[in-house]
Each structure stands twice: as C-alpha cells, then as structure tokens.
Amino acid sequence: MSTTGSFHNVIFDYYYRPTISPDLQESILLQLITLLDGVAAYYQLTRNARKQARLATTSCHHKQTETDVAQTSTESSFQPISAPPIIPHITVGINEVTKVLEMEIRSRRRVIVTSDTPFDTTQSLTSVVFICHADLDNPAIVAHLPQLIALCNSGRLHGRKIMVVPLANGAQSSIADALGYTKRVSVMTLDVSPFSL
C-alpha cells in the first residue's frame, strides 16, 4: 500500500508542481507584479470613496449640508481613476478560483436551459493559475486544484490548456501588496494570457 501512495505522490508532484527554476519563478513574479501595476491604487481609491459615501449618509441632516459643500469641493479636485484593464480578468483566492474552475467544468456538461435558468455563454476561460505553493503553511488547502484543472483541460484544445505556475517564496505578500490586499494571496488566476495584455 505504501508503494501506491508514494507512486501517487510522485505523479501528483509531477503534474501539480512543474519544475521551474528559481530564477524563472522570480522573473514570472516580477512580470505578474508589473501586470498588476495600478490595481492597488485603484482599489484604495474605491475603498476611500465608499467610506466617504458611507460617512456622508450616516451623518445627521444639519451636518450633511456642510459635508455636501465640502464633498463637492473635494470632488471637483478629485480626478476619478479608471480601472486598470487587468481587473476584470483576475480571480483571487482559493475559494473563488475553485468556483471558477467548477463553473467551467459544469458548463461542459450537457445542460437543458429553461427560461428561468441563468446561463452565461460568454464566460471567459481560465488561462493561467498562479499558486504560491512555497509560501503555504498547509499545502493540502490547494490539493483539490490539480484535479479541477485536469478536468478543465480535458475538454480543451491543446493550445488552450490551463497553465499552472508555481511561484517562489515571498510571492504571497508580493501579490497581496500589488493588489492592495491586507491578507496573503495563495492562488490567483487570469482568464486571458498575460502576454496578450
């Protein structure tokens, strides 16, 4: 029984974590961070705008007129920033990535669509899955991803397969900083090729 278990681990490691040199991993991480340029600033501005709107709605009526005057003057000096083009193509987090992959698997099944069943035919397909495997305290939390990726790839043409990219140590915090997140990022996907942006 131990032979079968060790064989399974070898196969699992071979397909799940392709061997990539540390230099190449670092280069990929730097390119990914460059691709995410401006995302953290955009998210910070949207959080600040939501916070200001929430404060404005919770203030009492007397203070609201003063706030509206002050807000109007700050809005005239505030230039809204446009969203970086990469934002709609990003999926971040283990749960969200799992949902995207499962949705693709379900969409490949033959489904009878009734008038009240929502069905998105314009769903983008995942191109790349970045996994910060070296930073994970418990790699078992991403152990289900290889099976999901294999199921997705089984229905795709050879040139459209999902690429799995393991990232080097420290990638969790680097990606989180680039996205403006306060938590670590373990898994991230892009639904377009990073080279087409």
C-alpha positions as YAML, in Angstrom:
chain: A
units: angstrom
residues:
- id: 1
  name: MET
  ca: [0.00, 0.00, 0.00]
- id: 2
  name: SER
  ca: [2.88, 2.37, 0.66]
- id: 3
  name: THR
  ca: [4.13, 1.80, -2.90]
- id: 4
  name: THR
  ca: [0.84, 3.01, -4.33]
- id: 5
  name: GLY
  ca: [0.86, 6.04, -2.04]
- id: 6
  name: SER
  ca: [4.39, 7.01, -2.99]
- id: 7
  name: PHE
  ca: [3.59, 6.50, -6.68]
- id: 8
  name: HIS
  ca: [0.57, 8.76, -6.31]
- id: 9
  name: ASN
  ca: [2.70, 11.44, -4.63]
- id: 10
  name: VAL
  ca: [5.27, 11.33, -7.44]
- id: 11
  name: ILE
  ca: [2.56, 11.69, -10.09]
- id: 12
  name: PHE
  ca: [0.82, 14.40, -8.06]
- id: 13
  name: ASP
  ca: [4.02, 16.42, -7.63]
- id: 14
  name: TYR
  ca: [5.00, 15.99, -11.28]
- id: 15
  name: TYR
  ca: [1.72, 17.29, -12.70]
- id: 16
  name: TYR
  ca: [0.82, 19.72, -9.97]
- id: 17
  name: ARG
  ca: [4.13, 21.43, -9.42]
- id: 18
  name: PRO
  ca: [6.11, 21.57, -12.62]
- id: 19
  name: THR
  ca: [9.81, 22.10, -12.04]
- id: 20
  name: ILE
  ca: [10.65, 25.72, -12.70]
- id: 21
  name: SER
  ca: [14.00, 27.22, -11.84]
- id: 22
  name: PRO
  ca: [14.02, 29.81, -9.04]
- id: 23
  name: ASP
  ca: [15.27, 32.47, -11.46]
- id: 24
  name: LEU
  ca: [12.37, 31.83, -13.82]
- id: 25
  name: GLN
  ca: [9.91, 31.86, -10.91]
- id: 26
  name: GLU
  ca: [11.27, 35.22, -9.79]
- id: 27
  name: SER
  ca: [11.06, 36.56, -13.35]
- id: 28
  name: ILE
  ca: [7.44, 35.41, -13.68]
- id: 29
  name: LEU
  ca: [6.58, 37.01, -10.32]
- id: 30
  name: LEU
  ca: [8.13, 40.33, -11.39]
- id: 31
  name: GLN
  ca: [6.20, 40.27, -14.67]
- id: 32
  name: LEU
  ca: [2.99, 39.47, -12.79]
- id: 33
  name: ILE
  ca: [3.58, 42.35, -10.37]
- id: 34
  name: THR
  ca: [4.19, 44.66, -13.36]
- id: 35
  name: LEU
  ca: [0.96, 43.43, -14.93]
- id: 36
  name: LEU
  ca: [-0.89, 44.29, -11.71]
- id: 37
  name: ASP
  ca: [0.51, 47.85, -11.66]
- id: 38
  name: GLY
  ca: [-2.14, 50.36, -10.60]
- id: 39
  name: VAL
  ca: [-4.57, 47.79, -9.14]
- id: 40
  name: ALA
  ca: [-3.72, 48.56, -5.50]
- id: 41
  name: ALA
  ca: [-4.13, 52.31, -6.06]
- id: 42
  name: TYR
  ca: [-7.46, 51.77, -7.82]
- id: 43
  name: TYR
  ca: [-8.81, 49.58, -5.03]
- id: 44
  name: GLN
  ca: [-7.62, 52.07, -2.40]
- id: 45
  name: LEU
  ca: [-9.41, 54.94, -4.16]
- id: 46
  name: THR
  ca: [-12.63, 52.94, -4.45]
- id: 47
  name: ARG
  ca: [-12.44, 51.98, -0.75]
- id: 48
  name: ASN
  ca: [-11.91, 55.63, 0.20]
- id: 49
  name: ALA
  ca: [-14.84, 56.73, -1.99]
- id: 50
  name: ARG
  ca: [-17.13, 54.11, -0.40]
- id: 51
  name: LYS
  ca: [-16.01, 55.15, 3.06]
- id: 52
  name: GLN
  ca: [-16.72, 58.82, 2.31]
- id: 53
  name: ALA
  ca: [-20.13, 57.95, 0.90]
- id: 54
  name: ARG
  ca: [-20.95, 55.85, 3.95]
- id: 55
  name: LEU
  ca: [-19.88, 58.65, 6.29]
- id: 56
  name: ALA
  ca: [-21.92, 61.16, 4.34]
- id: 57
  name: THR
  ca: [-25.08, 59.05, 4.60]
- id: 58
  name: THR
  ca: [-24.69, 58.40, 8.33]
- id: 59
  name: SER
  ca: [-24.15, 61.98, 9.38]
- id: 60
  name: CYS
  ca: [-27.07, 63.95, 10.70]
- id: 61
  name: HIS
  ca: [-29.06, 66.28, 8.46]
- id: 62
  name: HIS
  ca: [-27.51, 69.53, 9.77]
- id: 63
  name: LYS
  ca: [-24.00, 68.33, 9.22]
- id: 64
  name: GLN
  ca: [-24.93, 66.80, 5.89]
- id: 65
  name: THR
  ca: [-25.25, 70.19, 4.19]
- id: 66
  name: GLU
  ca: [-21.78, 71.15, 5.41]
- id: 67
  name: THR
  ca: [-20.45, 67.79, 4.28]
- id: 68
  name: ASP
  ca: [-22.08, 68.18, 0.87]
- id: 69
  name: VAL
  ca: [-20.39, 71.55, 0.39]
- id: 70
  name: ALA
  ca: [-17.03, 70.13, 1.50]
- id: 71
  name: GLN
  ca: [-17.54, 66.98, -0.56]
- id: 72
  name: THR
  ca: [-18.44, 68.99, -3.66]
- id: 73
  name: SER
  ca: [-15.22, 70.95, -3.33]
- id: 74
  name: THR
  ca: [-13.14, 67.78, -2.85]
- id: 75
  name: GLU
  ca: [-14.90, 66.01, -5.73]
- id: 76
  name: SER
  ca: [-14.05, 68.83, -8.06]
- id: 77
  name: SER
  ca: [-10.36, 68.42, -7.15]
- id: 78
  name: PHE
  ca: [-10.59, 64.59, -7.17]
- id: 79
  name: GLN
  ca: [-9.96, 63.04, -10.57]
- id: 80
  name: PRO
  ca: [-11.60, 59.62, -10.82]
- id: 81
  name: ILE
  ca: [-9.08, 57.00, -11.83]
- id: 82
  name: SER
  ca: [-10.04, 54.49, -14.48]
- id: 83
  name: ALA
  ca: [-9.82, 50.83, -13.62]
- id: 84
  name: PRO
  ca: [-6.70, 49.05, -14.88]
- id: 85
  name: PRO
  ca: [-7.59, 46.76, -17.79]
- id: 86
  name: ILE
  ca: [-6.43, 43.64, -15.93]
- id: 87
  name: ILE
  ca: [-9.03, 43.87, -13.13]
- id: 88
  name: PRO
  ca: [-11.91, 42.04, -14.88]
- id: 89
  name: HIS
  ca: [-9.55, 39.20, -15.79]
- id: 90
  name: ILE
  ca: [-8.33, 38.44, -12.23]
- id: 91
  name: THR
  ca: [-9.71, 35.86, -9.82]
- id: 92
  name: VAL
  ca: [-8.07, 35.81, -6.40]
- id: 93
  name: GLY
  ca: [-8.31, 33.34, -3.54]
- id: 94
  name: ILE
  ca: [-8.67, 29.60, -3.15]
- id: 95
  name: ASN
  ca: [-12.47, 29.62, -2.86]
- id: 96
  name: GLU
  ca: [-13.01, 31.96, -5.80]
- id: 97
  name: VAL
  ca: [-10.58, 30.07, -8.05]
- id: 98
  name: THR
  ca: [-12.29, 26.81, -7.11]
- id: 99
  name: LYS
  ca: [-15.69, 28.30, -8.03]
- id: 100
  name: VAL
  ca: [-14.40, 29.48, -11.42]
- id: 101
  name: LEU
  ca: [-12.91, 26.08, -12.26]
- id: 102
  name: GLU
  ca: [-16.03, 24.23, -11.08]
- id: 103
  name: MET
  ca: [-18.22, 26.57, -13.13]
- id: 104
  name: GLU
  ca: [-16.19, 25.74, -16.24]
- id: 105
  name: ILE
  ca: [-16.50, 22.02, -15.54]
- id: 106
  name: ARG
  ca: [-20.27, 22.33, -15.06]
- id: 107
  name: SER
  ca: [-20.62, 24.37, -18.26]
- id: 108
  name: ARG
  ca: [-19.11, 21.49, -20.26]
- id: 109
  name: ARG
  ca: [-21.93, 19.18, -19.24]
- id: 110
  name: ARG
  ca: [-25.00, 18.94, -21.40]
- id: 111
  name: VAL
  ca: [-27.48, 21.20, -19.73]
- id: 112
  name: ILE
  ca: [-31.10, 21.82, -20.64]
- id: 113
  name: VAL
  ca: [-31.64, 25.53, -20.19]
- id: 114
  name: THR
  ca: [-35.13, 26.64, -19.25]
- id: 115
  name: SER
  ca: [-36.31, 30.19, -19.44]
- id: 116
  name: ASP
  ca: [-35.76, 30.83, -15.73]
- id: 117
  name: THR
  ca: [-32.30, 29.19, -15.57]
- id: 118
  name: PRO
  ca: [-29.48, 31.72, -15.86]
- id: 119
  name: PHE
  ca: [-26.72, 30.55, -18.15]
- id: 120
  name: ASP
  ca: [-23.69, 32.63, -19.09]
- id: 121
  name: THR
  ca: [-22.44, 31.70, -22.55]
- id: 122
  name: THR
  ca: [-19.84, 34.47, -22.54]
- id: 123
  name: GLN
  ca: [-17.86, 33.05, -19.62]
- id: 124
  name: SER
  ca: [-14.14, 33.61, -20.04]
- id: 125
  name: LEU
  ca: [-11.91, 30.58, -19.73]
- id: 126
  name: THR
  ca: [-9.08, 30.50, -17.23]
- id: 127
  name: SER
  ca: [-5.67, 30.67, -18.90]
- id: 128
  name: VAL
  ca: [-3.18, 30.66, -16.02]
- id: 129
  name: VAL
  ca: [-3.32, 29.58, -12.38]
- id: 130
  name: PHE
  ca: [-0.61, 31.08, -10.17]
- id: 131
  name: ILE
  ca: [-0.05, 29.13, -6.95]
- id: 132
  name: CYS
  ca: [2.16, 30.39, -4.13]
- id: 133
  name: HIS
  ca: [2.95, 26.82, -3.12]
- id: 134
  name: ALA
  ca: [6.29, 27.65, -1.46]
- id: 135
  name: ASP
  ca: [4.53, 30.06, 0.94]
- id: 136
  name: LEU
  ca: [1.71, 27.76, 2.01]
- id: 137
  name: ASP
  ca: [1.72, 26.56, 5.61]
- id: 138
  name: ASN
  ca: [-0.63, 23.74, 4.68]
- id: 139
  name: PRO
  ca: [-0.38, 22.68, 1.01]
- id: 140
  name: ALA
  ca: [-3.45, 20.48, 1.46]
- id: 141
  name: ILE
  ca: [-5.68, 23.55, 1.06]
- id: 142
  name: VAL
  ca: [-4.84, 23.61, -2.66]
- id: 143
  name: ALA
  ca: [-4.68, 19.82, -3.15]
- id: 144
  name: HIS
  ca: [-8.02, 19.81, -4.99]
- id: 145
  name: LEU
  ca: [-6.86, 22.21, -7.70]
- id: 146
  name: PRO
  ca: [-4.90, 19.71, -9.86]
- id: 147
  name: GLN
  ca: [-7.98, 17.56, -10.34]
- id: 148
  name: LEU
  ca: [-10.14, 20.55, -11.23]
- id: 149
  name: ILE
  ca: [-7.53, 21.87, -13.66]
- id: 150
  name: ALA
  ca: [-7.19, 18.41, -15.25]
- id: 151
  name: LEU
  ca: [-10.96, 18.22, -15.72]
- id: 152
  name: CYS
  ca: [-10.98, 21.67, -17.32]
- id: 153
  name: ASN
  ca: [-8.05, 20.78, -19.58]
- id: 154
  name: SER
  ca: [-9.65, 17.51, -20.69]
- id: 155
  name: GLY
  ca: [-12.25, 19.42, -22.66]
- id: 156
  name: ARG
  ca: [-9.91, 21.95, -24.22]
- id: 157
  name: LEU
  ca: [-7.82, 22.05, -27.35]
- id: 158
  name: HIS
  ca: [-4.07, 21.62, -26.86]
- id: 159
  name: GLY
  ca: [-3.20, 25.30, -27.25]
- id: 160
  name: ARG
  ca: [-5.91, 26.41, -24.80]
- id: 161
  name: LYS
  ca: [-4.91, 24.34, -21.75]
- id: 162
  name: ILE
  ca: [-4.68, 25.98, -18.33]
- id: 163
  name: MET
  ca: [-1.08, 26.64, -17.34]
- id: 164
  name: VAL
  ca: [-0.13, 26.09, -13.70]
- id: 165
  name: VAL
  ca: [2.66, 28.37, -12.46]
- id: 166
  name: PRO
  ca: [4.14, 27.74, -9.02]
- id: 167
  name: LEU
  ca: [5.66, 30.89, -7.60]
- id: 168
  name: ALA
  ca: [8.73, 31.37, -5.42]
- id: 169
  name: ASN
  ca: [8.93, 32.11, -1.71]
- id: 170
  name: GLY
  ca: [7.53, 35.53, -0.82]
- id: 171
  name: ALA
  ca: [5.07, 35.62, -3.71]
- id: 172
  name: GLN
  ca: [2.03, 35.68, -1.38]
- id: 173
  name: SER
  ca: [2.90, 39.01, 0.15]
- id: 174
  name: SER
  ca: [4.19, 40.49, -3.12]
- id: 175
  name: ILE
  ca: [0.95, 39.74, -4.95]
- id: 176
  name: ALA
  ca: [-1.13, 40.92, -1.98]
- id: 177
  name: ASP
  ca: [0.77, 44.23, -1.99]
- id: 178
  name: ALA
  ca: [0.30, 44.62, -5.75]
- id: 179
  name: LEU
  ca: [-3.45, 44.03, -5.35]
- id: 180
  name: GLY
  ca: [-3.77, 46.22, -2.26]
- id: 181
  name: TYR
  ca: [-4.96, 43.32, -0.11]
- id: 182
  name: THR
  ca: [-4.26, 43.08, 3.60]
- id: 183
  name: LYS
  ca: [-4.37, 39.27, 3.56]
- id: 184
  name: ARG
  ca: [-1.97, 36.92, 1.82]
- id: 185
  name: VAL
  ca: [-2.86, 35.68, -1.64]
- id: 186
  name: SER
  ca: [-2.32, 31.93, -2.13]
- id: 187
  name: VAL
  ca: [-3.90, 31.38, -5.55]
- id: 188
  name: MET
  ca: [-4.71, 33.70, -8.42]
- id: 189
  name: THR
  ca: [-5.96, 33.15, -11.96]
- id: 190
  name: LEU
  ca: [-6.06, 35.14, -15.15]
- id: 191
  name: ASP
  ca: [-8.69, 34.44, -17.78]
- id: 192
  name: VAL
  ca: [-6.53, 35.91, -20.52]
- id: 193
  name: SER
  ca: [-2.98, 35.18, -21.48]
- id: 194
  name: PRO
  ca: [-0.69, 37.60, -19.63]
- id: 195
  name: PHE
  ca: [1.15, 38.08, -22.90]
- id: 196
  name: SER
  ca: [-1.93, 39.41, -24.71]
- id: 197
  name: LEU
  ca: [-2.41, 42.39, -22.38]
...
